[in-house]
Amino acid sequence: MSLKSKFNDYVQSLETYIMFQIKQKQMELTEELIKKDRKPIALSMGAPVDMVPNFAIETLKSCLDDPSIHTYSTPKGETYFLEAVSRRMKKRFGVDIDPKKEVFSLIGSKEGIANLIRELINPATVEKDKDIIMCPNPGYASYKEMLKVSGGLYWGIKMTPENNYMPNLEDELKEILSKGYKEEKIKALIINYPNNPLGKTCTLDYMQKCVDFCKKHNIILISDNAYCDLYFDENDKPHSVLECEGAKDIAVEFYSFSKPYAMTGWRLGWACGCEEIISMLGKLKSTIDTGIFKALQLTGAKLLDSKEGDEYIENANKKFSAKIQNFVNGLKSLGYDVEMPKAAFYLWVKIPERYNGDSKKFADDLLEKSGIVLVPGEAFGTLGKGYVRISVVASDENLNTIIERMKLDGFQY
Ligand SMILES: Cc1ncc(COP(=O)(O)O)c(C=O)c1O
């Protein structure tokens, strides 16, 4: 007897998250691939593989002997963590954040975004009754899944070269209404600059347009800033939406320690911005989790304030820049039309014409023949058709091996 029917309608429609499906397939094929000298090299997960800052390890170790560090923390975050976030926001973006009212600690930014979405959506099964969140297409695959499990409707806003990856929001709204959906059903707009999977950033002027649009239509603005510290031009750093006029009336922004410090396993992040949104997020979180291990918060706080943390980011960005450029050159030598991203460590690559836009087939072939693991573009939305996302996180040696394998195994463009 299956127990599936006991689960709610939304959860029943969930698939295992795409990254774990890919990992599973990679594991199944590993033995066979090793036999033909094609040991899998993963370029699928957005997870830097470098060691975390030594400063973080030493700080963490040094606080573990304090008995008070091991007890429950407050869900909102310890004062030292909230204050360090506030200082960080001021130093990095010139933004004033009240540590008492405008910040909340998170078990990674994914958790925070998922919980906020859950709070915004009144679950519905009939499509036209569903609450809507406008999300980037292509965009982070989790947004769509989070909406599915919350009983909401994902509306993809078109990120294209024609609009320079800054979609016209009034046009998008018109399109939503023209399909018979009601404006009052639109709960939020999610923006994500630097964008996963495109590696694109946007101007501060565009962020202001997003704020103005959301204020005009009474929509919550969710800015996912997980990649703000991964950039390759010191003079053109990604912005915070909270730099915009009026943003704090309507916007909340999500931050992560995962990407800038290669601390994906630590599960540490924060949300900051509009006091009302932070307070509502806090109410839910205080009922379902009991905060983050204080040792992690203390280490995170010290890292945000430290010279070592800033140097780590600077060095990591230099390393990523050289690594990605080298890989871009390798792909170009195989005939691919690919450009260096402005930020984040992703390459968005058009697949060869002979695949007729079938990126899943291209990704499957690369894995099965050459042990190269990447993600088909469709995983990020309908506009991902014909593309694959390459997460350039492997070692330089492995990246060179990939170019070699592609050459030998017939994967020229
Ligand atoms: C756009 C984006 N947002 C959020 C996250 C989640 O990061 P974390 O939960 O590790 O903070 C990711 C992870 O890949 C991401 O790509």
The ligand as an SDF file (V2000), in Angstrom:
LIG
                    3D

 16 16  0  0  0  0  0  0  0  0999 V2000
   20.5330   32.0320   -6.6900 C   0  0  0  0  0  0  0  0  0  0  0  0
   20.7390   31.2370   -5.4580 C   0  0  0  0  0  0  0  0  0  0  0  0
   20.1330   31.6190   -4.3400 N   0  0  0  0  0  0  0  0  0  0  0  0
   20.2660   30.9290   -3.2030 C   0  0  0  0  0  0  0  0  0  0  0  0
   21.0380   29.7980   -3.1430 C   0  0  0  0  0  0  0  0  0  0  0  0
   21.0990   29.0360   -1.8480 C   0  0  0  0  0  0  0  0  0  0  0  0
   22.2930   29.2010   -1.1720 O   0  0  0  0  0  0  0  0  0  0  0  0
   22.4590   28.8050    0.3630 P   0  0  0  0  0  0  0  0  0  0  0  0
   21.1870   28.1770    0.8230 O   0  0  0  0  0  0  0  0  0  0  0  0
   23.6090   27.8620    0.4100 O   0  0  0  0  0  0  0  0  0  0  0  0
   22.7020   30.0930    1.0840 O   0  0  0  0  0  0  0  0  0  0  0  0
   21.6940   29.3500   -4.2910 C   0  0  0  0  0  0  0  0  0  0  0  0
   22.5030   28.1180   -4.2590 C   0  0  0  0  0  0  0  0  0  0  0  0
   22.9260   27.5770   -5.2420 O   0  0  0  0  0  0  0  0  0  0  0  0
   21.5440   30.0910   -5.4800 C   0  0  0  0  0  0  0  0  0  0  0  0
   22.1380   29.7150   -6.6130 O   0  0  0  0  0  0  0  0  0  0  0  0
  1  2  1  0
  2  3  1  0
  2 15  2  0
  3  4  2  0
  4  5  1  0
  5  6  1  0
  5 12  2  0
  6  7  1  0
  7  8  1  0
  8  9  2  0
  8 10  1  0
  8 11  1  0
 12 13  1  0
 12 15  1  0
 13 14  2  0
 15 16  1  0
M  END
$$$$
